[in-house]
């Protein structure tokens, strides 16, 4: 850091320094500007080279017909065509994957935030060992996803998994449930026959398990900033705990929950690891990210992979923008 | 009045019962998978197959052979996790060092120095952070294949560096913001240049934040899976622990109990780091957190 070189290029062509005796503020400001550019440029270069340029190249690839073998001959400028998009959008596999992704993202996000909220409320009042309990609840989030997914798939295994062993033993299930490889099962709830997408619900449960700590953490931090006085006043006025939650605590948590919805939705919508590791995208759990991966590696169809990844990113951008314009302003006003 | 009183009493009483029950349930849900992982890693395979519902391991049964097996090199008949650990340490450690070298000055600049395009640069880093990894996976896979960087840990390291730069800059910028400017001004009056101020005043003061950021980056790099899978899968010698575990989990030849030992080995360093630095890390988690 001490051996920093001069910046490659200052922001504006700097005029020759005027021969002043005192350092005028503008000289110092100009110096700061130059140092600032020098200090930020390494990070900037890395991000541009490894993220921005590759993404621009994806856009270019998406409009070309490229397979891995042709790569040596493909440049940025090629025969541009909309064929990839046409193929991708008209194949039924893609639309199904898109719907699966949406269902997965909404379910995973909603469940994670709900459990996180319950956890934050339950741990709101101090008690002995609360710090330890909090830390323990964060474990699913910090643990490596590969290990977590492996433990889950072992526990849910129909032959030697503990869940099915207990289910068929203690809970009286007729057969072991193939949680991760069964597309759908009939379940009777209160005499109603329902068909549920078993594997998809399982990966949603896994996603909720892994990310509820994130919501819990955010909501806990926000809860600590809620002043006691309003609730105290409401209590004296005779408001019951649920009333106090509904009318005092929940409104204060509203903006945090909204932010959580956006963040978790973005990450769940793009999620690849969890589903790839749990089901490999089988049994009705193929989300777009897994599909892109398969096109890229198994089929080596780079153009189609790029086109699908772009569609995914575009839909995400539209959804997030729509959300922000619909709800962003309302929160600012609140 | 009396009905609301009654309702209040009922609610408070049921909440008093419900609260510990909920806390207990949450703890069970969060911890049982990890407990199961440890128990299975010590149980012999045939005992697991005979009695899959048992959630404890008898003292006489405890079998650390799984750990020896998973760590031994492939040549010695094991699974080679020792070399996976070395690879993971190299990549994660390298990412930490490089990201600090690159992003500490950057964070300082964004926090303190008013340069042309400062806000745009911050916005760019934040956008990068929210970009789908899978979108980035396509061009990088192609590019690395083309220039022959696939299978190299260095290639992976560069990607991780770009991925964590945003978090690092965000976390450290917030910390630099809390350091009083007057301290720096005093040093400047004493004749320090900006870089000297950064090195002698701001950086030492920011050390706690730098340390927790380093731990955080280490955790992200240690846990990462997608890019490791894309770049390293064909070359077993350069597998990371995550990749090794995921690749071997699909094979029939490696016993589940052995792979549970591998899972413990993958998870343990993170859990230890997390509990050591929990207080610092919680702030970092809310500040950004990994993608996932």
Contacts between the chains, C-beta under 8 A, distances in Angstrom:
chain1	res1	chain2	res2	distance
A	1	B	101	7.8
A	1	B	104	7.4
A	1	B	105	5.7
A	1	B	195	6.5
A	1	B	198	6.6
A	1	B	199	5.9
A	1	B	203	7.9
A	2	B	195	5.9
A	2	B	196	7.5
A	2	B	199	5.6
A	4	B	105	7.5
A	4	B	195	5.8
A	11	B	115	6.4
A	11	B	116	3.4
A	11	B	117	7.3
A	12	B	116	7.1
A	29	B	114	6.7
A	31	B	194	7.1
A	32	B	112	7.9
A	32	B	113	4.6
A	32	B	114	6.1
A	32	B	115	7.1
A	32	B	194	6.6
A	33	B	113	6.9
A	33	B	114	6.4
A	33	B	115	4.2
A	33	B	116	6.2
A	34	B	115	7.5
A	35	B	109	7.2
A	35	B	113	5.9
A	35	B	115	7.9
A	35	B	194	4.6
A	35	B	195	7.0
A	36	B	109	4.2
A	36	B	112	7.9
A	36	B	113	3.2
A	36	B	114	6.9
A	36	B	115	3.2
A	36	B	118	6.8
A	37	B	109	7.7
A	37	B	115	5.0
A	37	B	116	7.1
A	39	B	105	3.8
A	39	B	106	5.9
A	39	B	108	6.2
A	39	B	109	3.8
A	39	B	113	7.1
A	40	B	105	7.6
A	40	B	106	4.7
A	40	B	109	4.5
A	40	B	110	6.6
A	40	B	115	7.2
A	40	B	118	7.9
A	40	B	121	5.9
A	42	B	101	8.0
A	42	B	102	4.6
A	42	B	105	7.3
A	42	B	106	6.9
A	43	B	102	5.2
A	43	B	103	5.4
A	43	B	106	4.0
A	43	B	125	7.5
A	43	B	165	5.0
A	43	B	169	6.6
A	44	B	106	7.6
A	44	B	121	6.2
A	44	B	124	7.9
A	46	B	102	6.4
A	46	B	158	7.3
A	46	B	161	5.7
A	46	B	162	5.1
A	46	B	165	6.3
A	47	B	124	6.8
A	47	B	125	6.4
A	47	B	128	5.7
A	47	B	162	5.4
A	47	B	165	5.9
A	47	B	166	7.8
A	49	B	162	7.9
A	50	B	140	7.4
A	50	B	158	5.9
A	50	B	159	6.0
A	50	B	161	7.4
A	50	B	162	3.8
A	51	B	128	5.0
A	51	B	131	7.0
A	51	B	136	6.3
A	51	B	162	5.2
A	52	B	124	7.7
A	52	B	128	7.6
A	54	B	136	6.0
A	54	B	139	3.6
A	54	B	140	5.5
A	54	B	143	6.4
A	55	B	131	7.0
A	55	B	135	6.4
A	55	B	136	6.5
A	55	B	139	6.8
A	57	B	139	4.6
A	57	B	142	7.8
A	57	B	143	7.4
A	58	B	135	6.2
A	58	B	136	7.9
A	58	B	138	5.2
A	58	B	139	4.7
A	61	B	138	6.9
A	61	B	139	6.8
A	61	B	142	7.1
A	68	B	142	7.5
A	68	B	145	6.8
A	71	B	142	6.3
A	71	B	145	6.9
A	71	B	146	5.8
A	72	B	146	7.4
A	115	B	26	7.7
A	118	B	22	6.3
A	118	B	26	7.6
A	119	B	22	7.8
A	119	B	26	5.3
A	122	B	19	5.4
A	122	B	22	4.5
A	122	B	23	5.2
A	122	B	26	7.0
A	123	B	23	6.7
A	125	B	19	7.9
A	133	B	23	6.5
A	133	B	27	6.4
A	135	B	274	7.4
A	135	B	275	6.4
A	135	B	278	4.9
A	136	B	27	6.1
A	136	B	30	6.0
A	136	B	31	6.0
A	137	B	26	6.0
A	137	B	27	7.1
A	137	B	30	5.0
A	138	B	274	7.3
A	138	B	278	7.7
A	138	B	282	7.5
A	138	B	285	7.5
A	139	B	30	5.8
A	139	B	31	6.8
A	139	B	34	6.4
A	139	B	271	6.7
A	139	B	274	7.5
A	140	B	30	5.5
A	140	B	33	7.5
A	141	B	285	7.5
A	141	B	289	7.9
A	142	B	219	6.4
A	142	B	270	5.9
A	142	B	271	7.5
A	142	B	274	5.0
A	142	B	281	7.9
A	142	B	285	7.9
A	143	B	34	7.2
A	143	B	223	7.9
A	143	B	267	5.3
A	143	B	270	6.3
A	143	B	271	7.1
A	144	B	222	6.9
A	144	B	223	4.3
A	144	B	225	7.9
A	144	B	241	7.8
A	144	B	242	5.7
A	144	B	266	5.2
A	144	B	267	5.9
A	144	B	270	6.2
A	145	B	223	6.4
A	145	B	225	6.0
A	145	B	242	7.8
A	145	B	292	6.4
A	146	B	223	7.9
A	146	B	225	5.6
A	146	B	242	4.3
A	146	B	243	7.8
A	146	B	245	5.1
A	146	B	246	4.9
A	146	B	263	7.9
A	146	B	266	6.6
A	147	B	37	7.1
A	147	B	242	7.9
A	147	B	245	6.6
A	147	B	263	4.0
A	147	B	264	7.9
A	147	B	266	4.7
A	147	B	267	4.7
A	148	B	33	6.8
A	150	B	245	6.3
A	150	B	246	7.5
A	150	B	249	5.3
A	150	B	259	6.6
A	150	B	260	7.9
A	150	B	263	5.4
A	151	B	33	4.8
A	151	B	34	7.5
A	151	B	36	6.1
A	151	B	37	4.8
A	151	B	260	7.5
A	151	B	263	6.2
A	152	B	33	6.6
A	153	B	249	7.7
A	154	B	36	7.8
A	154	B	40	6.9
A	154	B	256	5.8
A	154	B	260	7.2
A	155	B	33	6.8
A	155	B	36	5.8
A	159	B	49	7.8
A	159	B	52	7.6
A	160	B	48	5.8
A	160	B	49	5.5
A	160	B	52	4.3
A	160	B	256	7.1
A	161	B	52	6.3
A	162	B	36	6.4
A	162	B	52	6.0
A	162	B	53	5.8
A	162	B	55	6.4
A	164	B	52	7.7
A	165	B	52	4.2
A	165	B	53	3.3
A	166	B	53	5.4
A	169	B	53	5.7
A	209	B	29	6.8
A	209	B	30	7.9
A	210	B	292	7.3
A	211	B	292	7.4
A	213	B	30	7.6
A	214	B	285	7.2
A	214	B	289	6.4
A	217	B	282	6.4
A	217	B	285	5.7
A	217	B	286	5.6
A	218	B	286	5.9
A	221	B	286	5.8
A	238	B	1	7.7
A	238	B	4	5.3
A	238	B	5	7.5
A	238	B	8	6.9
A	240	B	4	6.9
A	240	B	7	5.3
A	240	B	8	4.5
A	240	B	11	4.7
A	240	B	12	7.7
A	241	B	8	7.6
A	241	B	11	4.8
A	241	B	12	6.1
A	241	B	15	5.6
A	242	B	11	5.9
A	266	B	130	5.7
A	267	B	291	5.8
A	267	B	292	5.9
A	269	B	132	7.9
A	270	B	132	3.9
A	270	B	133	6.6
A	270	B	134	6.3
A	270	B	291	7.5
A	271	B	292	6.8
A	272	B	133	6.8
A	272	B	134	5.4
A	272	B	226	5.5
A	273	B	225	4.9
A	273	B	226	6.0
A	273	B	292	6.6
A	274	B	292	7.8
A	277	B	225	7.5
A	277	B	246	6.1
A	288	B	134	7.9
A	289	B	132	7.1
A	289	B	134	4.3
A	292	B	134	5.0
A	292	B	137	7.4
A	292	B	138	6.8
A	293	B	134	6.7
A	293	B	137	7.1
A	293	B	226	8.0
A	296	B	137	6.9
A	296	B	138	5.9
A	296	B	141	5.9
A	296	B	230	7.9
A	297	B	141	7.8
A	297	B	230	7.5
A	302	B	138	6.7
A	302	B	142	5.9
A	305	B	138	5.2
A	306	B	138	4.9
A	306	B	139	7.6
A	309	B	132	6.9
A	309	B	134	5.5
A	309	B	135	4.3
A	309	B	137	7.7
A	309	B	138	5.4
A	310	B	135	7.0
A	312	B	132	6.2
A	312	B	134	7.1
A	312	B	135	7.0
A	313	B	131	7.3
A	313	B	132	5.5
A	313	B	135	5.1
A	316	B	132	6.9
